[in-house]
């Protein structure tokens, strides 16, 4: 993989990580193609990002990659830096697709977000178990240290922002993951300490869904304060914002942004999409293991989105972006979880085989009305 000097790269997008806050136009200047995209429109407010899928990188989807380069100045690998992709077994590292992601980001002078160093899902069982029995706490911590050190060190020349821990909290308590069961909440602390040791200048984020929940906010802030008392800094919070037509409300999102900002954290909207399909059993989380049986009644828009639903889609995106613009002094980045509807994980979750419309570009790569509406907000 081609390497460039980290300082040279960062100088192209801002002299320090302070560029995350507001002024982020330098990275959008490589080609004239940037001048008409979302990144250019919002350059004086916050960064605009998207997630890139494995298929896009492996198949070199040039049409989609050109669209991403035009519209966005920040990218996240949807899956290719998760443990099972980059390290399918403890003795087997597979850097190929992650390297492609980084090369694309460097070529287009984009801010890249590493996602995610420590998560309970999409990870080999061998991290936690040997012959069906749990590994010791010390052995698991050594594995974590080795993994974080190797991944961050490989990409520290290019990646300066990391989702360090992903989805560790279940409302007002620690999620009972294998990390927690076998290490306790110390794993949260160790993950951030190890990431900071691997790259002292990196911007380190805790990322989760349901961050509009006040109980979850309070639990996270208490955990972060405890880390701070031990000299371990968490720089930002990632609010995934997998939204639906009926929630979370713009006010709930605004309250969360204000609360996290008062606690000294930068706010990143990290995985934004908008599910327009009927809910299943009123489920509103984003736990990846959730899976419901297919029912045609849950998949009503296979031939296209009705006008009244498209209107609601536009209104929801607009009201949420109104909050981001209002609090652009607090919001560092807004990233959607994908670019075009056809690639969204929402087509297969929480029910497989559905046709969803959660993003800003349709299946023909054309911008939707919501796209034009949020651009009008910036101008």
C-alpha positions as a LaTeX table, in Angstrom:
\begin{tabular}{lrrr}
\hline
Residue & $x$ (\AA) & $y$ (\AA) & $z$ (\AA) \\
\hline
Unk1 & 0.00 & 0.00 & 0.00 \\
Unk2 & 1.30 & 3.41 & $-0.96$ \\
Unk3 & 2.19 & 5.51 & 2.08 \\
Unk4 & 2.46 & 9.25 & 2.50 \\
Unk5 & 3.74 & 11.30 & 5.36 \\
Unk6 & 1.00 & 11.72 & 7.98 \\
Unk7 & 1.83 & 15.36 & 8.58 \\
Unk8 & 1.64 & 16.11 & 4.87 \\
Unk9 & $-1.73$ & 14.43 & 4.62 \\
Unk10 & $-3.21$ & 16.19 & 7.61 \\
Unk11 & $-1.95$ & 19.54 & 6.39 \\
Unk12 & $-4.05$ & 18.99 & 3.30 \\
Unk13 & $-7.23$ & 18.72 & 5.33 \\
Unk14 & $-6.46$ & 21.00 & 8.23 \\
Unk15 & $-3.44$ & 21.60 & 10.43 \\
Unk16 & $-4.74$ & 19.55 & 13.36 \\
Unk17 & $-7.75$ & 17.59 & 14.51 \\
Unk18 & $-9.39$ & 20.90 & 15.29 \\
Unk19 & $-10.47$ & 20.82 & 11.64 \\
Unk20 & $-13.20$ & 18.38 & 12.70 \\
Unk21 & $-15.18$ & 21.17 & 14.31 \\
Unk22 & $-16.21$ & 23.47 & 11.49 \\
Unk23 & $-13.93$ & 24.52 & 8.67 \\
Unk24 & $-13.15$ & 21.47 & 6.58 \\
Unk25 & $-13.05$ & 22.67 & 3.00 \\
Unk26 & $-9.41$ & 21.93 & 2.21 \\
Unk27 & $-10.00$ & 18.21 & 1.74 \\
Unk28 & $-12.73$ & 18.97 & $-0.76$ \\
Unk29 & $-10.49$ & 20.91 & $-3.12$ \\
Unk30 & $-8.60$ & 18.22 & $-5.02$ \\
Unk31 & $-10.72$ & 18.37 & $-8.17$ \\
Unk32 & $-13.42$ & 20.66 & $-9.49$ \\
Unk33 & $-15.86$ & 17.78 & $-9.08$ \\
Unk34 & $-16.02$ & 18.65 & $-5.39$ \\
Unk35 & $-17.40$ & 22.10 & $-5.99$ \\
Unk36 & $-21.00$ & 20.97 & $-6.48$ \\
Unk37 & $-21.32$ & 18.27 & $-3.81$ \\
Unk38 & $-22.69$ & 18.12 & $-0.30$ \\
Unk39 & $-19.21$ & 18.48 & 1.18 \\
Unk40 & $-18.70$ & 21.80 & $-0.56$ \\
Unk41 & $-22.12$ & 23.11 & 0.40 \\
Unk42 & $-21.64$ & 22.30 & 4.09 \\
Unk43 & $-17.90$ & 23.03 & 4.24 \\
Unk44 & $-18.27$ & 25.90 & 6.72 \\
Unk45 & $-20.54$ & 23.93 & 9.04 \\
Unk46 & $-19.44$ & 20.30 & 9.37 \\
Unk47 & $-17.99$ & 17.41 & 7.42 \\
Unk48 & $-20.27$ & 15.25 & 5.28 \\
Unk49 & $-19.48$ & 11.57 & 5.05 \\
Unk50 & $-20.67$ & 8.18 & 3.89 \\
Unk51 & $-19.88$ & 4.50 & 4.39 \\
Unk52 & $-18.26$ & 2.48 & 1.61 \\
Unk53 & $-19.16$ & $-1.19$ & 1.20 \\
Unk54 & $-16.91$ & $-4.13$ & 0.42 \\
Unk55 & $-18.65$ & $-4.67$ & $-2.92$ \\
Unk56 & $-17.95$ & $-1.11$ & $-4.00$ \\
Unk57 & $-14.24$ & $-1.50$ & $-3.31$ \\
Unk58 & $-13.73$ & $-5.09$ & $-4.47$ \\
Unk59 & $-15.69$ & $-4.61$ & $-7.70$ \\
Unk60 & $-14.28$ & $-1.12$ & $-8.24$ \\
Unk61 & $-17.72$ & 0.40 & $-8.80$ \\
Unk62 & $-16.37$ & 3.45 & $-10.57$ \\
Unk63 & $-19.77$ & 5.08 & $-10.95$ \\
Unk64 & $-20.45$ & 4.96 & $-7.23$ \\
Unk65 & $-16.88$ & 5.88 & $-6.31$ \\
Unk66 & $-17.11$ & 8.99 & $-8.52$ \\
Unk67 & $-20.39$ & 9.94 & $-6.85$ \\
Unk68 & $-18.84$ & 9.54 & $-3.40$ \\
Unk69 & $-15.81$ & 11.63 & $-4.41$ \\
Unk70 & $-18.09$ & 14.40 & $-5.66$ \\
Unk71 & $-20.44$ & 14.53 & $-2.70$ \\
Unk72 & $-18.44$ & 13.66 & 0.42 \\
Unk73 & $-15.21$ & 14.59 & 2.18 \\
Unk74 & $-15.27$ & 11.86 & 4.83 \\
Unk75 & $-15.56$ & 8.08 & 4.48 \\
Unk76 & $-15.99$ & 5.09 & 6.77 \\
Unk77 & $-15.45$ & 1.46 & 5.80 \\
Unk78 & $-18.85$ & $-0.14$ & 6.37 \\
Unk79 & $-17.37$ & $-3.54$ & 7.23 \\
Unk80 & $-13.80$ & $-3.88$ & 6.03 \\
Unk81 & $-12.04$ & $-2.75$ & 9.19 \\
Unk82 & $-14.21$ & $-4.86$ & 11.46 \\
Unk83 & $-12.45$ & $-7.75$ & 13.13 \\
Unk84 & $-13.83$ & $-10.68$ & 11.08 \\
Unk85 & $-12.91$ & $-8.97$ & 7.81 \\
Unk86 & $-9.44$ & $-7.74$ & 8.66 \\
Unk87 & $-8.52$ & $-10.66$ & 10.94 \\
Unk88 & $-10.72$ & $-13.69$ & 10.19 \\
Unk89 & $-8.64$ & $-15.81$ & 12.55 \\
Unk90 & $-6.07$ & $-14.92$ & 15.19 \\
Unk91 & $-3.19$ & $-15.95$ & 12.91 \\
Unk92 & $-4.61$ & $-14.62$ & 9.65 \\
Unk93 & $-4.63$ & $-10.95$ & 8.69 \\
Unk94 & $-6.39$ & $-9.82$ & 5.51 \\
Unk95 & $-5.57$ & $-6.21$ & 4.71 \\
Unk96 & $-6.52$ & $-6.19$ & 1.03 \\
Unk97 & $-9.90$ & $-4.44$ & 1.07 \\
Unk98 & $-9.04$ & $-2.15$ & 3.98 \\
Unk99 & $-5.96$ & $-1.07$ & 2.03 \\
Unk100 & $-8.16$ & $-0.31$ & $-0.99$ \\
Unk101 & $-10.36$ & 1.85 & 1.23 \\
Unk102 & $-7.36$ & 3.81 & 2.51 \\
Unk103 & $-5.88$ & 4.22 & $-0.98$ \\
Unk104 & $-9.18$ & 5.62 & $-2.24$ \\
Unk105 & $-9.35$ & 8.03 & 0.69 \\
Unk106 & $-5.81$ & 9.23 & 0.11 \\
Unk107 & $-6.35$ & 9.68 & $-3.62$ \\
Unk108 & $-9.38$ & 11.87 & $-2.93$ \\
Unk109 & $-7.93$ & 13.66 & 0.12 \\
Unk110 & $-10.73$ & 12.51 & 2.39 \\
Unk111 & $-10.91$ & 12.23 & 6.14 \\
Unk112 & $-11.10$ & 8.51 & 6.94 \\
Unk113 & $-12.77$ & 7.02 & 10.00 \\
Unk114 & $-11.53$ & 3.65 & 11.24 \\
Unk115 & $-14.51$ & 1.48 & 12.20 \\
Unk116 & $-14.41$ & $-0.33$ & 14.60 \\
Unk117 & $-11.59$ & $-1.54$ & 16.84 \\
Unk118 & $-13.63$ & $-3.27$ & 19.56 \\
Unk119 & $-17.12$ & $-4.64$ & 18.98 \\
Unk120 & $-18.95$ & $-7.76$ & 20.11 \\
Unk121 & $-20.27$ & $-8.65$ & 16.64 \\
Unk122 & $-18.55$ & $-9.66$ & 13.40 \\
Unk123 & $-15.61$ & $-11.08$ & 15.34 \\
Unk124 & $-14.15$ & $-14.62$ & 15.38 \\
Unk125 & $-15.14$ & $-16.86$ & 18.29 \\
Unk126 & $-11.44$ & $-17.62$ & 18.75 \\
Unk127 & $-11.02$ & $-14.18$ & 20.31 \\
Unk128 & $-13.17$ & $-15.29$ & 23.24 \\
Unk129 & $-13.08$ & $-19.10$ & 23.36 \\
Unk130 & $-10.74$ & $-22.07$ & 23.11 \\
Unk131 & $-12.34$ & $-25.46$ & 22.55 \\
Unk132 & $-15.67$ & $-24.00$ & 23.59 \\
Unk133 & $-14.39$ & $-22.64$ & 26.89 \\
Unk134 & $-13.89$ & $-18.94$ & 27.67 \\
Unk135 & $-10.35$ & $-17.61$ & 27.52 \\
Unk136 & $-8.91$ & $-15.88$ & 30.54 \\
Unk137 & $-9.25$ & $-12.16$ & 31.07 \\
Unk138 & $-5.51$ & $-11.61$ & 30.66 \\
Unk139 & $-5.36$ & $-13.57$ & 27.42 \\
Unk140 & $-8.25$ & $-11.63$ & 25.93 \\
Unk141 & $-6.64$ & $-8.34$ & 26.92 \\
Unk142 & $-3.42$ & $-9.43$ & 25.22 \\
Unk143 & $-5.38$ & $-10.27$ & 22.08 \\
Unk144 & $-7.07$ & $-6.86$ & 22.21 \\
Unk145 & $-3.73$ & $-5.10$ & 22.68 \\
Unk146 & $-2.21$ & $-6.95$ & 19.75 \\
Unk147 & $-5.17$ & $-6.19$ & 17.51 \\
Unk148 & $-5.53$ & $-2.49$ & 18.29 \\
Unk149 & $-1.79$ & $-1.94$ & 18.06 \\
Unk150 & $-1.49$ & $-3.69$ & 14.69 \\
Unk151 & $-4.49$ & $-2.02$ & 13.05 \\
Unk152 & $-3.86$ & 1.52 & 14.28 \\
Unk153 & $-0.15$ & 1.32 & 13.54 \\
Unk154 & $-0.73$ & 0.12 & 9.98 \\
Unk155 & $-3.02$ & 3.03 & 9.15 \\
Unk156 & $-1.81$ & 5.83 & 11.41 \\
Unk157 & $-0.25$ & 7.57 & 8.39 \\
Unk158 & $-3.75$ & 8.06 & 6.98 \\
Unk159 & $-6.48$ & 7.44 & 9.57 \\
Unk160 & $-6.69$ & 9.95 & 12.39 \\
Unk161 & $-10.21$ & 9.19 & 13.65 \\
Unk162 & $-11.27$ & 5.86 & 15.19 \\
Unk163 & $-14.49$ & 4.34 & 16.44 \\
Unk164 & $-12.69$ & 2.64 & 19.30 \\
Unk165 & $-15.58$ & 0.89 & 21.06 \\
Unk166 & $-18.87$ & 0.16 & 19.31 \\
Unk167 & $-22.25$ & $-0.53$ & 20.94 \\
Unk168 & $-21.10$ & $-1.46$ & 24.45 \\
Unk169 & $-24.11$ & $-0.02$ & 26.32 \\
Unk170 & $-27.63$ & $-1.41$ & 26.68 \\
Unk171 & $-29.75$ & 1.53 & 27.84 \\
Unk172 & $-28.44$ & 2.18 & 31.38 \\
Unk173 & $-26.04$ & $-0.74$ & 31.80 \\
Unk174 & $-23.19$ & $-2.50$ & 30.07 \\
Unk175 & $-24.28$ & $-4.78$ & 27.25 \\
Unk176 & $-23.64$ & $-8.40$ & 28.25 \\
Unk177 & $-21.20$ & $-9.13$ & 25.43 \\
Unk178 & $-18.37$ & $-11.64$ & 25.48 \\
Unk179 & $-16.00$ & $-8.75$ & 26.14 \\
Unk180 & $-17.98$ & $-7.75$ & 29.21 \\
Unk181 & $-18.71$ & $-11.26$ & 30.48 \\
Unk182 & $-15.06$ & $-12.25$ & 30.48 \\
Unk183 & $-13.31$ & $-8.96$ & 31.27 \\
Unk184 & $-15.92$ & $-6.71$ & 32.86 \\
Unk185 & $-16.21$ & $-3.00$ & 32.13 \\
Unk186 & $-12.41$ & $-2.78$ & 32.24 \\
Unk187 & $-12.43$ & $-3.72$ & 28.55 \\
Unk188 & $-13.97$ & $-0.32$ & 27.73 \\
Unk189 & $-11.17$ & 1.45 & 29.56 \\
Unk190 & $-8.43$ & $-0.74$ & 28.09 \\
Unk191 & $-9.65$ & $-0.26$ & 24.53 \\
Unk192 & $-9.37$ & 3.53 & 24.73 \\
Unk193 & $-6.06$ & 3.39 & 26.60 \\
Unk194 & $-4.57$ & 1.05 & 23.98 \\
Unk195 & $-5.86$ & 3.15 & 21.07 \\
Unk196 & $-4.38$ & 6.29 & 22.64 \\
Unk197 & $-1.07$ & 4.51 & 23.16 \\
Unk198 & $-1.04$ & 3.31 & 19.55 \\
Unk199 & $-1.66$ & 6.82 & 18.19 \\
Unk200 & $-1.51$ & 9.62 & 20.79 \\
Unk201 & $-2.74$ & 12.24 & 18.30 \\
Unk202 & $-5.79$ & 10.32 & 17.08 \\
Unk203 & $-9.38$ & 11.46 & 17.64 \\
Unk204 & $-11.07$ & 8.64 & 19.58 \\
Unk205 & $-14.83$ & 8.03 & 19.51 \\
Unk206 & $-17.38$ & 5.90 & 21.33 \\
Unk207 & $-20.07$ & 4.90 & 18.80 \\
Unk208 & $-23.59$ & 3.59 & 19.48 \\
Unk209 & $-27.22$ & 3.62 & 18.41 \\
Unk210 & $-30.12$ & 4.91 & 20.53 \\
Unk211 & $-28.10$ & 7.86 & 21.74 \\
Unk212 & $-31.28$ & 9.92 & 22.01 \\
Unk213 & $-32.06$ & 7.85 & 25.14 \\
Unk214 & $-31.27$ & 9.98 & 28.23 \\
Unk215 & $-30.49$ & 6.89 & 30.34 \\
Unk216 & $-27.94$ & 5.74 & 27.80 \\
Unk217 & $-26.46$ & 9.23 & 27.63 \\
Unk218 & $-26.05$ & 9.41 & 31.40 \\
Unk219 & $-24.48$ & 5.96 & 31.62 \\
Unk220 & $-21.98$ & 6.78 & 28.86 \\
Unk221 & $-21.04$ & 10.14 & 30.34 \\
Unk222 & $-20.42$ & 8.54 & 33.73 \\
Unk223 & $-18.16$ & 5.94 & 32.09 \\
Unk224 & $-16.28$ & 8.65 & 30.20 \\
Unk225 & $-15.81$ & 10.72 & 33.36 \\
Unk226 & $-14.34$ & 7.67 & 35.08 \\
Unk227 & $-11.88$ & 7.23 & 32.24 \\
Unk228 & $-10.97$ & 10.91 & 32.39 \\
Unk229 & $-10.21$ & 10.58 & 36.12 \\
Unk230 & $-7.65$ & 7.93 & 35.14 \\
Unk231 & $-6.07$ & 10.11 & 32.47 \\
Unk232 & $-7.78$ & 8.38 & 29.53 \\
Unk233 & $-9.50$ & 10.76 & 27.13 \\
Unk234 & $-12.48$ & 10.04 & 24.90 \\
Unk235 & $-12.69$ & 12.81 & 22.29 \\
Unk236 & $-16.09$ & 12.31 & 20.74 \\
Unk237 & $-19.36$ & 10.45 & 20.70 \\
Unk238 & $-20.78$ & 8.79 & 17.61 \\
Unk239 & $-24.56$ & 9.04 & 17.37 \\
Unk240 & $-25.47$ & 6.43 & 14.78 \\
Unk241 & $-28.95$ & 7.84 & 14.14 \\
Unk242 & $-30.59$ & 4.91 & 12.40 \\
Unk243 & $-33.86$ & 6.80 & 12.27 \\
Unk244 & $-37.43$ & 6.00 & 11.25 \\
Unk245 & $-40.30$ & 8.13 & 10.04 \\
Unk246 & $-41.64$ & 8.43 & 13.58 \\
Unk247 & $-38.49$ & 8.87 & 15.59 \\
Unk248 & $-36.31$ & 9.86 & 17.18 \\
Unk249 & $-37.72$ & 13.36 & 17.13 \\
Unk250 & $-35.62$ & 16.32 & 16.11 \\
Unk251 & $-35.91$ & 17.61 & 19.67 \\
Unk252 & $-34.58$ & 14.36 & 21.12 \\
Unk253 & $-31.59$ & 14.51 & 18.78 \\
Unk254 & $-31.01$ & 18.17 & 19.63 \\
Unk255 & $-31.11$ & 17.48 & 23.36 \\
Unk256 & $-28.52$ & 14.74 & 22.96 \\
Unk257 & $-26.20$ & 16.97 & 20.95 \\
Unk258 & $-26.38$ & 19.76 & 23.53 \\
Unk259 & $-25.85$ & 17.36 & 26.43 \\
Unk260 & $-22.80$ & 15.67 & 24.93 \\
Unk261 & $-21.32$ & 19.02 & 23.94 \\
Unk262 & $-21.69$ & 20.35 & 27.49 \\
Unk263 & $-19.70$ & 17.30 & 28.60 \\
Unk264 & $-16.82$ & 18.38 & 26.37 \\
Unk265 & $-17.35$ & 15.87 & 23.56 \\
Unk266 & $-17.37$ & 16.42 & 19.82 \\
Unk267 & $-20.52$ & 15.05 & 18.21 \\
Unk268 & $-20.38$ & 12.81 & 15.16 \\
Unk269 & $-23.54$ & 11.67 & 13.38 \\
Unk270 & $-22.00$ & 8.43 & 12.22 \\
Unk271 & $-24.48$ & 6.06 & 10.55 \\
Unk272 & $-27.48$ & 8.10 & 9.50 \\
Unk273 & $-30.26$ & 6.49 & 7.50 \\
Unk274 & $-34.04$ & 6.70 & 7.52 \\
Unk275 & $-36.13$ & 3.53 & 7.48 \\
Unk276 & $-39.42$ & 4.14 & 5.66 \\
Unk277 & $-40.84$ & 0.61 & 5.98 \\
Unk278 & $-43.33$ & $-0.66$ & 8.58 \\
Unk279 & $-41.80$ & $-1.46$ & 11.94 \\
Unk280 & $-41.64$ & $-5.01$ & 13.23 \\
Unk281 & $-43.10$ & $-5.42$ & 16.73 \\
Unk282 & $-42.31$ & $-1.74$ & 17.28 \\
Unk283 & $-38.58$ & $-2.59$ & 17.31 \\
Unk284 & $-36.45$ & 0.56 & 17.17 \\
Unk285 & $-32.88$ & $-0.52$ & 17.94 \\
Unk286 & $-30.02$ & $-1.49$ & 15.65 \\
Unk287 & $-28.74$ & $-4.75$ & 17.15 \\
Unk288 & $-27.29$ & $-6.57$ & 14.15 \\
Unk289 & $-28.28$ & $-10.03$ & 15.40 \\
Unk290 & $-31.99$ & $-9.12$ & 15.32 \\
Unk291 & $-33.82$ & $-10.99$ & 12.56 \\
Unk292 & $-37.54$ & $-11.23$ & 11.88 \\
Unk293 & $-39.45$ & $-13.46$ & 9.47 \\
Unk294 & $-40.35$ & $-12.00$ & 6.07 \\
Unk295 & $-43.94$ & $-10.91$ & 5.57 \\
Unk296 & $-45.21$ & $-9.14$ & 2.44 \\
Unk297 & $-47.05$ & $-6.66$ & 4.63 \\
Unk298 & $-43.65$ & $-5.49$ & 5.89 \\
Unk299 & $-42.42$ & $-4.86$ & 2.33 \\
Unk300 & $-45.09$ & $-2.66$ & 0.72 \\
Unk301 & $-42.99$ & $-0.51$ & $-1.64$ \\
Unk302 & $-41.31$ & $-2.97$ & $-4.00$ \\
Unk303 & $-42.44$ & $-0.97$ & $-7.05$ \\
Unk304 & $-41.38$ & 2.41 & $-5.74$ \\
Unk305 & $-41.99$ & 4.83 & $-2.91$ \\
Unk306 & $-45.45$ & 6.46 & $-2.81$ \\
Unk307 & $-45.44$ & 10.24 & $-2.98$ \\
Unk308 & $-46.76$ & 10.70 & 0.54 \\
Unk309 & $-43.98$ & 8.51 & 2.00 \\
Unk310 & $-41.36$ & 10.26 & $-0.12$ \\
Unk311 & $-42.65$ & 13.54 & 1.28 \\
Unk312 & $-42.25$ & 12.26 & 4.84 \\
Unk313 & $-38.73$ & 11.07 & 3.96 \\
Unk314 & $-37.84$ & 14.58 & 2.82 \\
Unk315 & $-39.41$ & 16.23 & 5.84 \\
Unk316 & $-37.57$ & 13.96 & 8.28 \\
Unk317 & $-34.17$ & 14.49 & 6.68 \\
Unk318 & $-34.82$ & 18.22 & 6.58 \\
Unk319 & $-35.84$ & 18.57 & 10.23 \\
Unk320 & $-32.83$ & 16.54 & 11.39 \\
Unk321 & $-30.42$ & 18.55 & 9.25 \\
Unk322 & $-31.99$ & 21.73 & 10.61 \\
Unk323 & $-30.79$ & 20.56 & 14.02 \\
Unk324 & $-27.29$ & 19.82 & 12.70 \\
Unk325 & $-27.04$ & 23.23 & 11.05 \\
Unk326 & $-28.35$ & 24.99 & 14.16 \\
Unk327 & $-25.67$ & 23.25 & 16.23 \\
Unk328 & $-22.88$ & 23.23 & 13.68 \\
Unk329 & $-20.57$ & 24.60 & 16.37 \\
Unk330 & $-21.02$ & 21.28 & 18.17 \\
Unk331 & $-21.39$ & 18.79 & 15.31 \\
Unk332 & $-18.11$ & 17.74 & 13.70 \\
Unk333 & $-19.49$ & 15.41 & 11.07 \\
Unk334 & $-22.67$ & 14.00 & 9.57 \\
Unk335 & $-22.23$ & 10.64 & 7.82 \\
Unk336 & $-24.89$ & 8.54 & 6.14 \\
Unk337 & $-24.60$ & 4.75 & 6.32 \\
Unk338 & $-24.26$ & 4.25 & 2.59 \\
Unk339 & $-24.85$ & 6.42 & $-0.46$ \\
Unk340 & $-27.50$ & 4.81 & $-2.69$ \\
Unk341 & $-30.58$ & 2.88 & $-1.57$ \\
Unk342 & $-29.59$ & $-0.37$ & $-3.25$ \\
Unk343 & $-26.54$ & $-0.83$ & $-1.02$ \\
Unk344 & $-28.21$ & $-0.07$ & 2.31 \\
Unk345 & $-28.15$ & $-2.67$ & 5.06 \\
Unk346 & $-31.78$ & $-1.72$ & 5.70 \\
Unk347 & $-32.82$ & $-3.86$ & 2.71 \\
Unk348 & $-31.83$ & $-6.91$ & 4.73 \\
Unk349 & $-32.32$ & $-5.85$ & 8.35 \\
Unk350 & $-34.24$ & $-6.51$ & 10.55 \\
Unk351 & $-36.12$ & $-8.46$ & 7.85 \\
Unk352 & $-34.27$ & $-9.96$ & 4.90 \\
Unk353 & $-35.41$ & $-9.37$ & 1.34 \\
Unk354 & $-37.16$ & $-6.02$ & 1.66 \\
Unk355 & $-36.92$ & $-2.92$ & $-0.55$ \\
Unk356 & $-36.07$ & 0.12 & 1.52 \\
Unk357 & $-35.34$ & 3.76 & 0.67 \\
Unk358 & $-33.26$ & 5.11 & 3.57 \\
Unk359 & $-30.58$ & 7.25 & 1.91 \\
Unk360 & $-30.16$ & 10.47 & $-0.07$ \\
Unk361 & $-29.61$ & 8.85 & $-3.49$ \\
Unk362 & $-31.97$ & 6.40 & $-5.19$ \\
Unk363 & $-31.19$ & 3.13 & $-6.96$ \\
Unk364 & $-30.37$ & 5.04 & $-10.15$ \\
Unk365 & $-27.74$ & 7.10 & $-8.27$ \\
Unk366 & $-29.91$ & 10.20 & $-8.56$ \\
Unk367 & $-30.34$ & 12.65 & $-5.68$ \\
Unk368 & $-33.74$ & 12.57 & $-3.98$ \\
Unk369 & $-35.87$ & 15.51 & $-2.95$ \\
Unk370 & $-34.39$ & 15.19 & 0.56 \\
Unk371 & $-30.95$ & 15.88 & $-0.92$ \\
Unk372 & $-32.12$ & 19.13 & $-2.51$ \\
Unk373 & $-33.96$ & 20.13 & 0.64 \\
Unk374 & $-30.92$ & 19.84 & 2.91 \\
Unk375 & $-28.75$ & 21.67 & 0.38 \\
Unk376 & $-31.22$ & 24.55 & 0.57 \\
Unk377 & $-30.67$ & 24.65 & 4.34 \\
Unk378 & $-26.99$ & 25.35 & 3.84 \\
Unk379 & $-27.60$ & 28.16 & 1.40 \\
\hline
\end{tabular}
